[in-house]
């Protein structure tokens, strides 16, 4: 503790016993002070009794005033602390506490024994307790000073550690800085390293001696690099001169080209005037050069499949069918916009429009359903341009084929339309014959055109929720396989793949497909005409087929109606045909009723879309003396065989478009034979006269099954067994 602090402390005033209670208390404290002074081994001095004003009692550092010479003695507890043992102070503390507890207990016993408060025994013990309290205070001060000293020493040691740590960090930073500088030096790359120099062998062979200096550069790698760079500079200077000469020559050639281009552009108006003047001549000679030129200009914007189809159809028409006409229709400007590459930069107006559109989009966020509809429309989007192929027949009927290209699905579709010179509204049952949805079904076997032939489209449909392409066929057209081949498209499938692609694939299928299309139109028109007569119970048999039938046929057609596939499947006598897989939903179904007297023959007729290449199928049910069908009666089965199997007789020479009417007429003849021979009695006597025998038969029945003679022999005019 410093001397200034000691000087500030006020001395304890010691009074005599005859004073006030404060004087007594001061005298007791004086005794305590003398006890402490004797404990810390200070020299005893006799103090002069002096009265001081009351003030704080300071113990530990005191100012002692002598009576004679006023000597001031000061002792420092910090200096004393150096020579004291903490363990001894701890033992002194324990002893003092024990003595203090013992004195307190004695005072308690004296008070409980009846001693008064101011008695000598109690006062003596109180003074001793005060001395012990002073000792405890001193020990407390010493403990605090030891704690402060330990903290100061710890702080000094921590400061030394911090200084050393700071020095270490400075050294580490300097090391890291030096390492970075070394790395930069090691990683430094000169610009000449990016230049691809010639090899050393080539350098020594081509470079002159004043640049290569072999006697110096062969041993010094640095000088070799400098020499190679000098040689590279010389070569580049030489190439720069050649480049300037080439640019001058290029500019000269460009000027010549511009002059010739201006000359050719000046010829264009004159040529256009000549073309306009030659239009009447072109029409007279059937050589539409101007129309072909315009079509060729538009054809440049067609997608590749439609372009292949255009070229091959035009080539086929020019070589094999002069009546074939091919035209391009659609929005040419939109097609040009599709083929135009997107612009990199847009003006401010377009930017503002885009921002406004984006803001509107943020305000009105589309629902999930609307987003899917937009995606479906985008996926099923057609190319703006399409092809129209007009196929003419001999009777001036025209089959219009409209070909479309679906850009995202990469497939072609087709729609049809028929134009005729005659009225086709007469036949009610022929309404489906020329329907654009079913006209070209199964042009090739099993090609229904309901599903897309591109396998990749299945995964595209899954993303936008399209279950089947058949739902969109009425709007987009039918994606027949033959349509893809006409456009040069071929997709992988389970069958054998052709090695032809593009124009070669289209050319290989063009002629046959056109013949099939023309044959399909002729067959449907012929069927439509036949249906019109059949609905009026007239079986039209042409003169060239009259020899197939007898002169007199009594049974006649009484009803000809169309029915649906569901109605057909409900008939009991057609189940064998359904189980055999001879009927499909794409066929046309009709009901023919042939009657003679009380006999009524029902014929369920199935007309395949590939008629007459595929014969119509007849299933019979006879209502006479009960009901029987081909499954229960052998003769009815033989009648079905006569109608369904004998194609060579009934069809005649190709194309054989009268096959259906010939089959119905044969069915009437067979019914006459069946009824006339069935009415005969086995013993030879005459039977009932409902069906008089008018047909001449060699034998009325044959074999255990008693089959009838249904075969007509011309020109003899009799019936026999097959």
Legacy VTK file of the C-alpha trace (Angstrom):
# vtk DataFile Version 3.0
C-alpha trace
ASCII
DATASET POLYDATA
POINTS 722 float
0.000 0.000 0.000
1.396 3.436 -0.859
2.517 6.031 1.683
-0.041 8.569 0.414
-2.814 6.222 1.348
-1.287 5.741 4.766
-1.126 9.480 5.325
-4.801 9.858 4.516
-5.795 7.447 7.287
-6.772 9.112 10.598
-5.285 7.851 13.894
-7.393 6.066 16.410
-8.255 8.242 19.428
-7.671 6.515 22.817
-9.644 7.903 25.718
-9.518 7.127 29.455
-12.062 4.952 31.165
-13.707 7.877 32.936
-15.190 9.257 29.774
-18.354 8.698 27.852
-19.373 5.350 26.384
-17.674 6.435 23.210
-14.518 6.954 25.333
-14.847 3.458 26.682
-15.362 2.083 23.261
-12.281 3.949 22.087
-10.275 2.616 24.991
-11.302 -0.927 24.162
-10.314 -0.436 20.562
-6.974 0.977 21.758
-6.353 -2.238 23.594
-7.196 -4.176 20.476
-4.758 -2.058 18.485
-2.002 -2.767 21.025
-2.744 -6.478 20.701
-2.497 -6.348 16.917
0.706 -4.329 17.102
2.256 -6.916 19.364
1.103 -9.675 16.971
2.816 -8.120 13.940
5.996 -7.665 15.975
6.107 -3.872 16.076
7.924 -2.033 18.876
5.648 -0.934 21.651
5.416 2.777 22.231
3.559 4.582 24.875
1.052 6.836 23.295
0.092 10.180 24.486
-3.541 10.396 25.231
-4.845 12.923 22.773
-8.433 13.499 21.902
-9.259 13.622 18.146
-12.505 14.213 16.415
-14.576 11.147 15.703
-13.819 9.556 12.332
-13.336 6.279 10.556
-11.245 3.615 12.236
-8.363 2.523 10.053
-6.279 -0.482 10.989
-3.217 -1.782 9.180
-1.544 1.440 8.167
-1.326 3.935 10.991
0.358 7.205 11.748
1.950 6.944 15.166
2.805 10.292 16.843
5.269 10.318 19.726
4.981 12.736 22.585
8.510 14.084 22.347
9.768 14.405 18.808
6.609 13.575 16.780
8.292 10.690 14.851
6.054 9.130 12.169
6.352 5.431 11.642
4.596 3.700 8.802
4.477 -0.008 8.050
3.421 -1.384 4.686
1.223 -4.470 4.554
2.329 -5.167 0.968
5.906 -5.415 2.148
4.754 -7.554 5.042
2.867 -9.769 2.587
6.147 -10.822 0.960
7.354 -12.456 4.148
4.150 -14.151 5.243
3.231 -17.717 4.472
-0.339 -18.194 3.157
-0.569 -21.561 4.868
0.257 -20.024 8.250
-2.318 -17.285 7.634
-4.848 -19.995 6.861
-4.052 -21.792 10.123
-4.252 -18.459 11.987
-7.669 -17.881 10.401
-8.924 -21.270 11.587
-7.571 -20.725 15.098
-9.069 -17.244 15.290
-12.484 -18.520 14.153
-12.319 -21.325 16.726
-11.349 -18.910 19.516
-14.076 -16.481 18.468
-16.643 -19.261 18.515
-15.440 -20.352 21.931
-15.719 -16.794 23.339
-19.190 -16.395 21.946
-20.205 -19.634 23.564
-18.796 -18.488 26.907
-20.652 -15.172 26.675
-23.803 -17.102 25.950
-23.248 -19.298 28.979
-22.587 -16.257 31.199
-25.750 -14.559 30.047
-27.751 -17.678 30.525
-26.156 -18.039 34.024
-27.524 -14.654 35.054
-24.528 -12.382 34.474
-25.337 -8.831 33.537
-24.410 -7.209 30.324
-21.848 -4.833 31.716
-20.094 -7.345 33.989
-16.332 -7.700 33.926
-16.335 -11.272 32.558
-18.529 -10.351 29.636
-16.606 -7.161 28.836
-13.309 -9.020 28.971
-14.556 -11.579 26.532
-16.002 -8.857 24.337
-12.611 -7.196 24.088
-11.035 -10.497 23.183
-13.678 -11.003 20.480
-12.945 -7.523 19.099
-9.268 -8.419 18.861
-10.157 -11.578 16.974
-12.375 -9.593 14.589
-9.499 -7.230 13.892
-7.307 -10.227 13.148
-9.905 -11.550 10.707
-10.064 -8.162 8.973
-6.313 -8.132 8.590
-6.341 -11.642 7.164
-9.078 -10.602 4.762
-7.009 -7.646 3.545
-4.005 -9.880 3.073
-6.118 -12.370 1.064
-7.386 -9.604 -1.209
-3.861 -8.300 -1.730
-2.662 -11.815 -2.594
-5.524 -12.130 -5.106
-4.703 -8.762 -6.685
-1.055 -9.669 -6.881
-1.883 -13.023 -8.552
-4.101 -11.269 -11.089
-1.377 -8.735 -11.861
1.145 -11.486 -12.405
-1.317 -13.424 -14.634
-2.015 -10.276 -16.681
1.693 -9.621 -17.156
2.279 -13.217 -18.259
-0.701 -12.971 -20.661
0.693 -9.775 -22.141
4.014 -11.472 -22.749
2.212 -14.396 -24.460
0.185 -11.961 -26.615
3.355 -10.171 -27.699
4.951 -13.474 -28.658
1.785 -14.595 -30.505
1.671 -11.312 -32.414
5.273 -11.749 -33.434
4.457 -15.307 -34.569
1.531 -14.074 -36.675
3.711 -11.440 -38.283
6.286 -14.064 -39.168
3.602 -16.397 -40.603
2.176 -13.562 -42.690
5.597 -12.752 -44.050
6.140 -16.437 -44.889
2.778 -16.631 -46.669
3.508 -13.448 -48.618
6.867 -14.851 -49.712
5.219 -18.138 -50.738
2.682 -16.253 -52.873
5.413 -14.287 -54.541
7.304 -17.509 -55.254
4.138 -19.129 -56.706
3.518 -16.124 -58.934
7.041 -16.313 -60.200
6.743 -20.049 -60.848
3.329 -19.718 -62.537
4.251 -16.784 -64.703
3.538 -17.437 -68.366
4.940 -15.322 -71.099
2.865 -14.373 -74.142
5.171 -16.316 -76.414
4.006 -19.556 -74.771
0.565 -19.078 -76.384
2.128 -18.879 -79.832
2.463 -22.185 -81.617
6.016 -21.994 -82.942
7.499 -24.251 -85.584
9.461 -27.243 -84.410
13.185 -26.896 -83.787
14.118 -29.139 -86.719
11.958 -27.119 -89.099
13.343 -23.894 -87.635
16.968 -24.858 -88.271
16.065 -26.056 -91.774
14.058 -23.027 -92.965
15.357 -20.063 -90.966
18.381 -18.166 -92.357
21.687 -18.364 -90.502
21.580 -14.750 -89.276
18.356 -15.571 -87.406
18.912 -19.196 -86.381
22.595 -18.756 -85.232
23.082 -22.470 -84.631
26.466 -22.050 -82.913
24.718 -20.058 -80.148
21.138 -21.333 -80.003
21.901 -25.056 -79.929
23.456 -24.762 -76.484
21.378 -21.896 -75.073
17.654 -22.585 -74.735
16.862 -18.922 -74.035
18.630 -17.709 -77.166
16.894 -20.487 -79.135
13.476 -19.261 -78.006
14.338 -15.674 -78.938
15.549 -16.778 -82.351
12.378 -18.802 -82.980
10.267 -15.785 -82.005
12.236 -13.606 -84.466
11.605 -16.161 -87.209
7.899 -16.246 -86.299
7.766 -12.453 -86.578
9.363 -12.561 -90.021
6.872 -15.161 -91.216
3.909 -13.174 -89.893
5.108 -10.032 -91.635
5.291 -11.982 -94.868
1.792 -13.407 -94.359
0.436 -9.943 -93.541
1.694 -8.695 -96.902
0.009 -11.622 -98.647
-3.208 -10.889 -96.744
-3.213 -7.272 -97.923
-2.703 -8.387 -101.511
-5.547 -10.893 -101.176
-7.858 -8.226 -99.764
-7.100 -5.946 -102.686
-7.823 -8.781 -105.131
-11.056 -9.590 -103.251
-12.270 -5.989 -103.463
-11.541 -5.961 -107.183
-13.547 -9.154 -107.712
-16.436 -7.833 -105.571
-16.635 -4.711 -107.700
-16.859 -6.863 -110.820
-19.596 -8.963 -109.224
-21.576 -5.859 -108.262
-21.399 -4.580 -111.800
-22.680 -7.880 -113.190
-25.396 -8.019 -110.523
-26.612 -4.560 -111.445
-26.707 -5.614 -115.071
-28.709 -8.725 -114.257
-31.125 -6.789 -112.028
-31.757 -4.390 -114.868
-32.804 -7.375 -117.015
-35.473 -8.532 -114.530
-38.187 -5.974 -115.454
-37.759 -6.756 -119.110
-37.994 -10.497 -118.494
-41.133 -10.020 -116.406
-42.752 -8.085 -119.248
-41.850 -10.884 -121.623
-43.350 -13.477 -119.241
-46.574 -11.501 -118.940
-46.818 -11.229 -122.707
-46.243 -14.976 -123.087
-49.054 -16.046 -120.727
-51.560 -16.755 -123.550
-48.949 -18.857 -125.306
-48.251 -20.803 -122.099
-51.947 -21.522 -121.625
-52.352 -22.608 -125.221
-49.364 -24.952 -125.057
-50.264 -26.176 -121.514
-46.871 -25.054 -120.235
-47.534 -22.843 -117.148
-43.980 -21.650 -116.578
-45.002 -18.679 -114.443
-47.190 -20.789 -112.185
-44.403 -23.322 -111.806
-41.978 -20.540 -110.941
-44.262 -19.137 -108.247
-44.841 -22.600 -106.827
-41.102 -23.260 -106.756
-40.612 -19.989 -104.867
-43.171 -21.017 -102.254
-41.839 -24.592 -102.117
-38.599 -23.322 -100.601
-40.480 -22.718 -97.344
-42.049 -26.184 -97.154
-40.865 -28.598 -94.445
-38.704 -31.463 -95.804
-41.451 -34.172 -95.796
-43.924 -31.990 -97.703
-41.196 -30.904 -100.093
-40.294 -34.538 -100.846
-43.975 -35.327 -101.411
-44.332 -32.307 -103.719
-41.335 -33.243 -105.845
-42.244 -36.925 -106.149
-45.950 -36.279 -106.822
-45.079 -33.713 -109.507
-42.581 -36.120 -111.057
-45.138 -38.944 -111.065
-47.783 -36.700 -112.587
-45.405 -35.546 -115.308
-44.297 -39.085 -116.136
-47.363 -41.284 -115.572
-50.507 -39.250 -114.889
-50.979 -35.960 -116.717
-54.233 -35.300 -114.845
-52.524 -35.290 -111.449
-52.431 -31.795 -109.977
-50.338 -30.669 -107.021
-50.819 -27.280 -105.326
-49.393 -25.525 -102.275
-51.768 -23.686 -99.949
-51.359 -21.863 -96.685
-49.847 -18.722 -95.200
-46.489 -18.091 -96.876
-45.576 -15.184 -94.589
-46.041 -17.301 -91.472
-43.927 -20.039 -93.024
-41.193 -17.496 -93.751
-41.344 -16.340 -90.134
-40.825 -19.933 -88.983
-37.797 -20.436 -91.205
-36.304 -17.044 -90.275
-33.650 -17.273 -87.507
-34.478 -15.455 -84.255
-33.073 -11.963 -83.925
-30.369 -11.412 -81.311
-31.389 -7.867 -80.459
-34.779 -6.197 -80.263
-35.719 -2.543 -80.301
-36.988 -0.638 -77.310
-40.584 -1.009 -78.400
-40.398 -4.768 -78.456
-38.707 -4.743 -75.052
-41.492 -2.646 -73.601
-44.120 -4.925 -75.126
-42.356 -7.948 -73.659
-42.225 -6.315 -70.223
-45.917 -5.420 -70.408
-46.799 -8.947 -71.444
-44.707 -10.344 -68.615
-46.480 -8.086 -66.127
-49.870 -9.171 -67.419
-48.757 -12.767 -67.128
-47.774 -12.215 -63.504
-51.176 -10.679 -62.764
-53.142 -13.465 -64.422
-51.378 -16.715 -63.712
-52.881 -19.508 -65.786
-54.254 -22.582 -64.137
-52.799 -26.047 -64.640
-55.590 -27.043 -67.027
-55.104 -23.977 -69.213
-51.362 -24.570 -69.314
-51.890 -28.196 -70.414
-54.298 -27.074 -73.149
-51.732 -24.592 -74.418
-49.049 -27.269 -74.419
-51.307 -29.655 -76.324
-52.106 -27.020 -78.934
-48.430 -26.222 -79.338
-47.509 -29.900 -79.662
-50.261 -30.568 -82.233
-49.455 -27.444 -84.220
-49.444 -27.837 -88.004
-47.084 -26.178 -90.453
-48.649 -23.101 -92.093
-48.189 -24.621 -95.577
-49.922 -27.746 -96.839
-50.183 -29.724 -100.086
-53.310 -30.464 -102.073
-53.099 -33.398 -104.526
-56.034 -33.786 -106.940
-56.408 -37.295 -108.353
-58.856 -37.511 -111.270
-60.692 -40.619 -112.487
-62.197 -41.458 -115.876
-65.717 -40.470 -114.829
-64.480 -36.947 -113.989
-64.644 -37.624 -110.258
-61.801 -36.077 -108.277
-60.202 -37.240 -105.034
-58.749 -34.252 -103.171
-55.938 -35.179 -100.765
-54.827 -32.519 -98.252
-51.457 -33.307 -96.656
-50.373 -31.563 -93.434
-47.159 -31.692 -91.430
-47.196 -31.657 -87.609
-43.948 -29.929 -86.731
-43.479 -31.091 -83.133
-44.613 -34.680 -83.783
-42.682 -35.004 -87.079
-45.485 -36.846 -88.855
-47.688 -36.255 -91.913
-51.487 -36.409 -91.878
-54.034 -36.463 -94.676
-57.621 -35.368 -95.132
-59.823 -36.288 -98.094
-62.666 -34.842 -100.105
-64.504 -36.283 -103.110
-65.951 -34.254 -105.962
-68.231 -35.935 -108.497
-70.323 -34.800 -111.434
-73.325 -36.891 -110.321
-75.585 -36.568 -107.318
-74.555 -38.992 -104.541
-77.401 -38.327 -102.135
-79.604 -41.158 -103.428
-78.220 -44.069 -101.372
-78.915 -43.874 -97.667
-76.756 -46.888 -96.854
-73.871 -45.449 -98.875
-73.355 -42.487 -96.591
-70.223 -44.007 -95.024
-68.660 -44.966 -98.334
-67.328 -41.522 -99.214
-66.945 -40.259 -95.653
-63.584 -38.518 -95.279
-63.037 -40.251 -91.932
-63.216 -43.766 -93.372
-62.605 -43.389 -97.111
-58.902 -44.334 -96.961
-59.056 -46.833 -94.104
-56.876 -49.902 -94.706
-55.582 -48.716 -98.060
-52.749 -50.992 -97.084
-53.552 -53.934 -94.816
-54.000 -53.034 -91.104
-53.290 -49.343 -91.718
-56.221 -47.737 -89.892
-54.637 -44.320 -89.389
-55.883 -43.921 -85.818
-52.549 -43.823 -83.987
-49.333 -42.022 -84.805
-46.640 -44.239 -86.364
-43.825 -42.318 -84.641
-42.879 -44.149 -81.385
-41.372 -40.969 -79.922
-44.808 -39.316 -79.869
-45.945 -41.639 -77.076
-43.513 -40.001 -74.627
-44.495 -36.536 -75.860
-48.172 -37.321 -75.261
-47.481 -38.464 -71.699
-46.063 -35.049 -70.824
-49.199 -33.156 -71.882
-51.810 -35.733 -70.860
-52.872 -37.044 -74.296
-54.089 -40.620 -73.966
-54.678 -41.426 -77.644
-54.140 -39.610 -80.915
-57.463 -40.918 -82.253
-59.277 -38.108 -80.395
-57.590 -35.522 -82.624
-57.773 -37.351 -85.962
-60.936 -35.565 -87.092
-59.229 -32.165 -86.761
-55.659 -32.979 -87.767
-56.146 -35.783 -90.304
-55.140 -39.443 -90.405
-51.429 -40.313 -89.950
-51.435 -43.346 -92.269
-48.154 -45.182 -92.674
-48.284 -44.812 -96.464
-48.568 -41.033 -96.006
-45.300 -41.047 -94.028
-43.590 -43.065 -96.755
-44.798 -40.676 -99.453
-43.097 -37.900 -97.478
-39.880 -39.899 -97.061
-40.483 -40.624 -93.368
-39.993 -44.075 -91.910
-40.100 -45.009 -88.243
-38.862 -48.101 -86.470
-41.461 -50.804 -85.938
-41.678 -54.524 -85.420
-41.630 -55.292 -89.162
-38.717 -55.341 -91.549
-37.219 -51.940 -92.236
-36.430 -50.677 -95.701
-33.019 -49.221 -96.378
-34.544 -46.457 -98.513
-34.867 -42.977 -97.077
-36.209 -39.626 -98.208
-36.941 -39.246 -101.928
-36.041 -42.861 -102.707
-38.596 -44.147 -100.194
-41.266 -41.800 -101.552
-40.584 -42.763 -105.179
-40.761 -46.489 -104.376
-44.312 -46.131 -102.969
-45.701 -43.331 -105.132
-46.974 -45.298 -108.145
-48.612 -48.125 -106.208
-50.203 -45.742 -103.727
-51.688 -43.588 -106.478
-53.145 -46.674 -108.161
-54.619 -47.826 -104.867
-56.125 -44.395 -104.239
-57.699 -44.282 -107.674
-58.952 -47.850 -107.257
-60.406 -47.017 -103.824
-62.327 -44.061 -105.235
-63.662 -46.092 -108.164
-64.688 -48.952 -105.868
-66.518 -46.655 -103.474
-68.311 -44.864 -106.294
-69.317 -48.211 -107.783
-70.571 -49.432 -104.385
-72.496 -46.218 -103.909
-74.239 -46.738 -107.233
-74.980 -50.381 -106.397
-76.352 -49.454 -102.947
-78.708 -46.983 -104.560
-80.197 -49.823 -106.637
-80.168 -52.349 -103.801
-82.177 -50.038 -101.593
-84.867 -50.111 -104.271
-84.734 -53.977 -104.279
-82.997 -54.003 -107.646
-79.900 -56.131 -108.147
-77.902 -54.483 -110.935
-76.172 -57.174 -112.983
-74.194 -55.938 -115.977
-74.367 -57.684 -119.338
-70.849 -59.030 -119.055
-71.870 -61.074 -115.995
-75.257 -62.358 -117.241
-73.746 -65.709 -118.166
-73.094 -66.480 -114.496
-76.798 -66.745 -113.707
-79.869 -68.457 -115.249
-82.303 -66.449 -117.267
-85.020 -66.642 -114.630
-84.368 -65.948 -110.953
-87.525 -66.054 -108.827
-86.053 -65.109 -105.398
-85.585 -61.423 -104.999
-84.000 -58.868 -102.692
-86.616 -57.191 -100.541
-84.517 -55.100 -98.151
-80.986 -53.671 -97.993
-80.054 -51.672 -94.888
-76.924 -50.635 -93.093
-76.193 -51.589 -89.493
-73.548 -50.837 -86.892
-70.823 -53.085 -85.585
-72.676 -53.475 -82.282
-75.846 -54.618 -84.031
-73.825 -57.043 -86.125
-72.204 -58.673 -83.089
-75.626 -59.286 -81.513
-76.656 -61.614 -84.345
-76.427 -65.285 -83.389
-75.501 -66.693 -86.796
-72.368 -64.502 -87.214
-70.526 -65.584 -84.087
-68.333 -68.036 -85.985
-67.049 -65.181 -88.172
-66.304 -63.055 -85.099
-64.441 -65.869 -83.379
-62.399 -66.536 -86.527
-61.267 -62.896 -86.608
-62.771 -62.255 -90.046
-64.515 -59.047 -88.914
-63.139 -55.758 -87.582
-64.714 -52.478 -86.517
-63.438 -50.681 -89.620
-65.614 -52.841 -91.901
-69.015 -51.825 -93.248
-71.998 -53.935 -92.133
-75.267 -54.448 -94.023
-78.360 -56.604 -93.778
-79.832 -58.135 -96.964
-83.216 -59.883 -96.954
-84.017 -62.267 -99.839
-87.535 -63.690 -100.030
-89.479 -66.193 -102.091
-92.919 -67.068 -101.011
-92.922 -67.912 -97.330
-89.176 -68.430 -97.221
-87.135 -65.552 -95.894
-83.338 -65.569 -96.066
-81.353 -63.103 -93.896
-77.809 -62.320 -95.009
-75.432 -60.344 -92.777
-72.923 -58.801 -95.167
-69.474 -57.552 -94.140
-67.797 -55.255 -96.700
-64.073 -54.819 -96.118
-62.596 -51.337 -96.773
-60.272 -52.973 -99.327
-63.178 -54.090 -101.517
-63.005 -55.609 -104.130
-59.520 -56.890 -103.264
-61.105 -58.535 -100.220
-64.445 -60.253 -100.901
-67.540 -59.326 -98.878
-68.440 -61.934 -96.259
-71.991 -63.342 -96.102
-73.504 -65.099 -93.054
-76.925 -66.686 -93.731
-79.999 -67.492 -91.666
-83.099 -69.065 -93.306
-86.609 -68.668 -91.849
-88.699 -71.390 -93.447
-90.163 -74.348 -91.649
-88.321 -73.087 -88.618
-84.992 -71.285 -88.435
-81.603 -72.595 -89.522
-78.189 -71.184 -90.286
-74.891 -72.255 -91.740
-73.894 -73.689 -88.369
-76.908 -76.044 -88.249
-77.675 -76.788 -91.907
-75.161 -78.201 -94.402
-76.966 -76.766 -97.403
-76.888 -73.243 -95.970
-73.192 -73.774 -95.319
-72.828 -74.777 -98.973
-74.703 -71.621 -100.007
-72.293 -69.509 -97.937
-69.426 -71.278 -99.658
-70.899 -70.513 -103.098
-71.115 -66.826 -102.219
-67.919 -66.364 -100.185
-65.429 -68.705 -101.841
-66.029 -68.690 -105.595
-64.314 -65.396 -106.195
-62.827 -66.125 -109.601
-66.283 -66.750 -111.076
-68.099 -63.828 -109.440
-65.469 -61.114 -109.738
-64.549 -61.644 -113.355
-61.803 -59.528 -114.941
-60.221 -56.780 -112.879
-61.135 -54.480 -111.299
-64.295 -56.536 -110.688
-66.316 -53.749 -109.088
-69.602 -55.699 -109.550
-68.520 -58.407 -107.114
-71.088 -57.532 -104.406
-74.105 -57.507 -106.726
-72.938 -60.746 -108.295
-72.745 -62.334 -104.854
-76.272 -61.195 -104.002
-77.570 -62.483 -107.348
-75.804 -65.811 -106.739
-77.442 -65.920 -103.305
-80.896 -65.526 -104.892
-80.143 -68.318 -107.369
-78.934 -70.617 -104.588
-82.120 -69.929 -102.604
-84.218 -70.924 -105.647
-82.282 -74.167 -105.990
-82.557 -74.870 -102.277
-86.310 -74.332 -102.138
-87.101 -76.122 -105.383
-85.033 -79.187 -104.517
-86.122 -79.217 -100.893
-89.764 -79.480 -101.889
-89.203 -82.869 -103.619
-90.170 -85.962 -101.684
-87.661 -88.761 -101.355
-89.875 -91.399 -103.068
-90.175 -89.323 -106.224
-93.753 -88.205 -105.810
-94.650 -84.580 -106.220
-94.638 -82.370 -103.199
-96.392 -79.086 -102.434
-96.705 -76.605 -105.293
-95.444 -73.497 -103.396
-92.046 -73.671 -105.102
-92.490 -75.261 -108.508
-89.349 -76.721 -109.952
-88.012 -74.391 -112.612
-84.274 -75.184 -112.443
-82.853 -78.184 -114.219
-80.686 -80.284 -111.899
-78.804 -83.464 -112.702
-79.171 -84.689 -109.112
-81.264 -83.077 -106.446
-79.078 -84.304 -103.573
-75.776 -86.031 -103.067
-73.988 -87.786 -100.279
-74.989 -88.453 -96.686
-75.435 -84.704 -96.050
-77.854 -84.481 -99.043
-76.171 -81.392 -100.494
-78.018 -79.442 -103.191
-76.618 -78.774 -106.692
-75.747 -75.069 -106.427
-73.243 -74.851 -109.304
-74.648 -73.273 -112.481
-73.222 -74.612 -115.742
-73.226 -72.207 -118.675
-74.211 -72.482 -121.516
-75.914 -75.854 -120.811
-78.163 -74.166 -118.270
-78.323 -76.899 -115.615
-77.161 -77.094 -111.992
-74.744 -79.659 -110.636
-72.671 -80.377 -107.559
-69.147 -79.117 -107.177
LINES 1 723
722 0 1 2 3 4 5 6 7 8 9 10 11 12 13 14 15 16 17 18 19 20 21 22 23 24 25 26 27 28 29 30 31 32 33 34 35 36 37 38 39 40 41 42 43 44 45 46 47 48 49 50 51 52 53 54 55 56 57 58 59 60 61 62 63 64 65 66 67 68 69 70 71 72 73 74 75 76 77 78 79 80 81 82 83 84 85 86 87 88 89 90 91 92 93 94 95 96 97 98 99 100 101 102 103 104 105 106 107 108 109 110 111 112 113 114 115 116 117 118 119 120 121 122 123 124 125 126 127 128 129 130 131 132 133 134 135 136 137 138 139 140 141 142 143 144 145 146 147 148 149 150 151 152 153 154 155 156 157 158 159 160 161 162 163 164 165 166 167 168 169 170 171 172 173 174 175 176 177 178 179 180 181 182 183 184 185 186 187 188 189 190 191 192 193 194 195 196 197 198 199 200 201 202 203 204 205 206 207 208 209 210 211 212 213 214 215 216 217 218 219 220 221 222 223 224 225 226 227 228 229 230 231 232 233 234 235 236 237 238 239 240 241 242 243 244 245 246 247 248 249 250 251 252 253 254 255 256 257 258 259 260 261 262 263 264 265 266 267 268 269 270 271 272 273 274 275 276 277 278 279 280 281 282 283 284 285 286 287 288 289 290 291 292 293 294 295 296 297 298 299 300 301 302 303 304 305 306 307 308 309 310 311 312 313 314 315 316 317 318 319 320 321 322 323 324 325 326 327 328 329 330 331 332 333 334 335 336 337 338 339 340 341 342 343 344 345 346 347 348 349 350 351 352 353 354 355 356 357 358 359 360 361 362 363 364 365 366 367 368 369 370 371 372 373 374 375 376 377 378 379 380 381 382 383 384 385 386 387 388 389 390 391 392 393 394 395 396 397 398 399 400 401 402 403 404 405 406 407 408 409 410 411 412 413 414 415 416 417 418 419 420 421 422 423 424 425 426 427 428 429 430 431 432 433 434 435 436 437 438 439 440 441 442 443 444 445 446 447 448 449 450 451 452 453 454 455 456 457 458 459 460 461 462 463 464 465 466 467 468 469 470 471 472 473 474 475 476 477 478 479 480 481 482 483 484 485 486 487 488 489 490 491 492 493 494 495 496 497 498 499 500 501 502 503 504 505 506 507 508 509 510 511 512 513 514 515 516 517 518 519 520 521 522 523 524 525 526 527 528 529 530 531 532 533 534 535 536 537 538 539 540 541 542 543 544 545 546 547 548 549 550 551 552 553 554 555 556 557 558 559 560 561 562 563 564 565 566 567 568 569 570 571 572 573 574 575 576 577 578 579 580 581 582 583 584 585 586 587 588 589 590 591 592 593 594 595 596 597 598 599 600 601 602 603 604 605 606 607 608 609 610 611 612 613 614 615 616 617 618 619 620 621 622 623 624 625 626 627 628 629 630 631 632 633 634 635 636 637 638 639 640 641 642 643 644 645 646 647 648 649 650 651 652 653 654 655 656 657 658 659 660 661 662 663 664 665 666 667 668 669 670 671 672 673 674 675 676 677 678 679 680 681 682 683 684 685 686 687 688 689 690 691 692 693 694 695 696 697 698 699 700 701 702 703 704 705 706 707 708 709 710 711 712 713 714 715 716 717 718 719 720 721
